[in-house]
């Protein structure tokens, strides 16, 4: 009688030891493939995962009753592409191999956009503590929309590229889900859905305080002198600013998921190094496009808003004038094909690096996409931009392009202009509009 429990315990231990092997034999998908997801319409969308080495994996859909197969390699990895139709749904995607089949339900086909950057992209509709998003309460209350789906990549900063991220579900837009989602991303997607009348999938892959170098891979960064790339296992002292770490932990796991394009809101953490920013932004866009292998997909980005950086940094003359970074962002448009910048010069706040007016940024990014990517016409999408400067006597004349109907302040005084002499000391200047 006393021996039986020992045998029972041994059997249980043996079964527990087999569980990892049984789990590995079953088909697994990356965390981004869940119920409620959106697949890019009219595309060959990648589906990938893991299974028993040498086993065959079958993916079938309900939109055209097709079956696709792939064989897991020696490491257990498999990948295939499924052809998607025009926008519609809901559909089911089934994945089978050794072990129980998996079903992804309530899948929509539509337009998928990647929303990336630092805290001004990450800032949720509910705001940060002590930093609200203006007008978000009403927007959240009216946010229920089955045609908008939201996915947030969990935060992760690591020194080695990850194959997968922590579990995170695709969520249907409704007040609770929207309140925790990127405000800039949500306002962007909301306007797209209103105008295109198709499902919109938004992937939020952002991290507050992040530098541009954190979102780039090691191979790409090696071309830039002075960038210290961490070795595998190094201690990460600055989780959001260490080169490669956010690419490794957040972007690499979703690399290849079918998207239409990306919106980028970052630059605050690089404002004190504007001379190299335009080139690095262009290089980042090129790297991502190469890795996604979907051509020169649209790359729209937000201009950083004005903020008094001396509040957070030791002031060193003009180094902390964020206008230099904004100028670098302007120049980057000429280096990045199929790109455009949403101007946010009018939404900044002197005392907060996180403007509470998030709707203008999301809306202006959406206007760029609607005009340039989707071909809608009859509205203004591009802000007036600097064209030339001439100086005569004590008057400087700045000419702007992209203003066919002229410009106006609606009776308000022009502000924000300064001039400097040879000593490079800036003083407030009086400005007027002519024409």
N, C-alpha and C positions, 0 to 999 in steps of 0.2 A: 504493500500500500504506500510505502514511503518513496518507492522508486518512481512511480508514475508521474508525480509533479516534476521530477528532474527531466524525464523524457519529454514531457509537455513543454517545459521551458526551453529545452534544446531545439525542439521543432519550431517553436515560435521565433527563437533567435535565428534559425536558419532561414525562415520565411522573411524575416525583416531584412536579413542580409541580401536576399534576392530582389527586394523591392527596387533598389536603384537600377538593377539590370533590367527588370521588367519595364520600368519607366523609360529607360533609354531605348528599349526596343520599340516602344510606341512612337507614333508620329507626334512631333512637337512643332509648334509654330512660334515665331517671335511674338513678343508681348503686344505689338501694334496690330496684330490680326485678331480682332475680337468681334463679337456681335455688335451691330449698329455702325460698323465702319462704312466709309465711303471709298469706292474705287474710282480712279480717274476714267472718265468716259472716253469711248473711241480710242482705246489705247491697248498696248500689250503690257499688262500689269504683272510685275514680278510677284511670285509667291514662293516663299522659301522656308526652310526649317531643318529639322533633324529627324533621323530615323535609324533603324538598325542598318549597319553597313551592308551594302549590296542589295537591300530590299527595294521594292518598287513602291512608289507613292503615287496615288491617283487623286487628282483634284477635279471635281465636277461642279458645274454651275446649273442654276435653274433658269437663266435668261435665254440660253440657246441650247441647253441640254448637251453641252459638249463635255468631253472628258480629256484631261491632260495627264501625262505620266512623266515621272522622272525617277532616276535610280540614285539612291544614296551612295556617296563615294566612301572611300575607306575610313574617312573621319566621321561618317554618318550624316554629312551635309547633302542637301538636295535643293534644287531650284528649278523653277519653270515659269512660263508666262501664260497668262490667260487673256483672251481677247474680250474686251468689254464693248457693249453696244452704246447707243446714245443714252442720255440720262434717263433714269427710271428706277423702279424698284417698288417695294422691297423684294430682295432675292435671298437665296440661301447658297452658300459655298460649302461643299463637303470635301473633306480631306481624309483619305483612308490609306492604310498600309498594314503592317503587322499590328495587331491589337485593335481596340475599338475605334470606329470612325469618329471624326470630329465634324461638327456642323456649326458654321458661322451664320447666324440668322439676322434678319432685318438689315441686310446689306443694301446700301443704295449705290447707284452709279451716278456720278456727277463731276464736279470740279473740286480738286484737292489742292490746297495751298499750305505751304510750310511757313510758319511764323516764327522768326528767330531773332535773337539779340540779347540785350541785357534787361535791366529792371523796368525800363519804360515799355518794353514788349511784355515782360513777365507780369507787370502790375495788373492785378485782377479787377474785374468790374466792381467788386466790393471795396477796392482800394487797399492801401497799406494802413497800418495803425497810425492814426493821426494825419493821414494823407488820403482824403476821399477822391473819388472820381465824380466830377460834376455831372449831375443829371442821371447817374447810373441807376438810382433806385427805381425810377419810372421805367427805364429801359429794361431792367431786370424783370420787373413785374409783367412786361409785355413780351418777354423773350421766348415763350413757348412756341417751338417751330420744329416739326418733325423733319423738315428739309435741311436743317443745319445740324451737323454732327461735330463734336468737339473731342479732341484727344490731346492730352498733356504728357510729354515725355518726363518721367521722374528725374529729379536732379541727380547727377552723378559726375564726379570729378576724379578721374583715375589716370594713371600713367601708361596704361596698356589698352589698346583698342578692344572693346567688348563686342561679343557677338549678339548679346541681348541686353535689354534693360529690365528694370523691375516691372512687375505687373501693373498695368494701368488700362482702364476700359475706355472705349469710345462711348461717349454719352450724347444722348439726344438733347438738343437745346431746350432748356426749361429753367426757371428761376434759380434753383440750387446749383445746377451745373454751370450756368452762365455766370453766376456771381463769383465763382472761383476760377473763371477762365480769363485769359488775356483780354483786357479791355480794347486795346488797339486791334488785336486779332478779331475779336467779336464784331466790332463796328465795321471792320473791313468785310468780313464774311456776310454780315447782315445786309449791307448794301448790294453786294454781289447777288445774293439770293433774291432780293427784291427786284432787281433789274433783269437777271438772266432766267429766273423762274426754273431753276434746276437745283438739285441737291448740292450743298456745299459742305466739304469736309475741311476742317481746320486742324492742323497739327502744331501745337505750341511747344517749341523746343528752345527755351530761353532760360537764362540764369542771371540774376541780379548782380551787378558789379563786374560782369565779365569783360575781358579784353578781346579784341578781334583775334589775337594770336591763340587764345584758348579754343577757338572754333576751327582751327586749321590743323592739318596733320603734320607729322614730323618731316616727311619727305618734302612737302611744300615749303615749310618754314626754314629749311636748311639754306635756302637761297638768300636769306636775310641775315647779314652779319649782326652779331650782338644779341640774337635771340637764343636764350638758353633753353634747350629742349631737355626735359627731365628723362632720366633713365628709368627703366622698369623697376618698380619698387621704391623709387625715391619718395621721401616724405614731401607731401604737398603742403606748403605753408600758406599759399594763397589759392584757395579752392576755385575761385572764379577767374583768376588772372594768370595762372600758370599755363604756358603754351601747350597745346595739344590736348589738355585734360578733358575739356568739355566735348571736343570732337570725339575723343575716345569713349567717353561714358554715355553720351547722349545722342550724338549725330550718327556715329558709325552704326549703332544697332538698328537704325531705321533707314540707312542708306539704301537707295534703290526702290523704296516704296513709291508707287506711282504718284507723281504730282504734276500740276499744271505750271506752278512757279513758286517763288518764295518772296516774302516780304521781310525786311531786315530793319531793326531799330536798335542801333548800337553806335557808340562813338564817344560817349561820355567818359569811359575809362581810358580812352586814348587821346583825350583832348589836348594833353600836354606834349604830344608827339605828332603834330599835324603834317610835318614834312614827308613822312613815310606812309601816311594813312591812305591816300588815294591809291597808291600802288598796291598796298596790302589788301584793300577792299576789292580791287580788280582781280588780284591773285586768288582771294578767297572764292569769289564768284566762279572763276575758271576752274578751281579745284572741285567745287561742288558739282558743277556741270559735267566735268569729266567723270566723277565718281557715280553720278546718277545715270550717265550715258543716255540722256534724253535730249541732247542737243543744247542749244543756247536758250534754255527756258527763261521766262521773264524773271528779272531780278529788280524789284522795286524796293526802295529804302527811304526811311524817314530821316530828315535833317534833325540834328540834335537842337533842342530848344535853348534859348538863352537862359543862363543861370550864373549867379555870382560864385564862381569857383573859389574865390578867396575865403569863402565861408568854410570850406573843407580842406584847403591846402595852404601851405606856406607860400605867401605871395612872392613871386620873383619877376617883377616887371610884367612885360607883355606875355610871358609864357603861359599865363593862365587866362588869356583871352580866348574864349571858345570860338570866336569868329574865325580863327585860323583853321580850326577843325571843320567848321561849316564850309569854308572855302575849299578845303580838301575834298569834302563830300561832293561839292559842285563839280570839281574837276574830274572826279571819278566817273561821272556819267560819260565822258568822252573816251574812257578807257574800257568801259564795260558794255559790250553790245547788248541790245535789247534790255536796257535799264532806264530808270528814271528816278528822280528824287522828289519826295513830297516835302514842300517847304513848311516849316513849323516856326518861323521866326516870330509869329504873332501870338504864340500860345505859351511862351516861357514865363517863368516866375522867378523873381530875383532870389527868393528865400527857399525855394524847393526845386530840387533837381528832377522831381517827378511832377510835371504839369498835371493839374487836376482835369484839364480839358483834354480828354482822350479821344472824343468823337472826331474832332477835326483831323487828327492823324490817321485814324482808321479810314475815315471817309475819303481823304485825299489820296491815300494809297489805292483805295478801291476805284476812284475816278481814273487814276492812271491805268489800272488793269482794264477797266471797262472800255476806255478809249483805245489803248495801245494793243491789248491782247484780244479783246472781244469785238473791237471795231464799231462800238456804239458812237454815234455822232450827235451834234447839236448842243453840246454843253462844253464848258471850260474844264479842262483837266490839268493843264500845266500852269504853274504860277509864273508871273513875270520874273525874268532873270537878267542879271547883269550882262550888258553887251559891250559897252565901251566907256572910257573916261577921258574928258578933255579939260584942261585947266587954262583959264584966261584971267589975268589980273588976280583978283581975290575970289574968283568964282570957279567952282568945279562943277562940271556938267556930266552927270551920269545918265547914260542911255540904257533903256531896258528893251528886251525882246519879249515875245509871247504876251503882248498886250495890245491886240489889234483894236480894241475899243477904248484905249487909253486907261489911265489909272485915276483913282480918287480916294480921298480919306473921308468922304461923306461929311465934310465940314470940320473935321477934327484936325488939330495941329500935327504936322509930321514930327515924329520923334525917332530916336535911335541913330541919328547921324552924328559922326565925329570927324574931325580933320586933324592932321598932324603936319608939322613942318619937318625940317631936316633933323631936328633933335628927336623925332619919333615920339613926341609926347602928344597924346590926343586930347582934344578939347571939344565940348559940345558945339554943334554947328546948326545954323538955321537952314532949313530946307523947304523948298516949294516945288509944286508940280507944274510943269509947263507942257501942255499937250496930252 
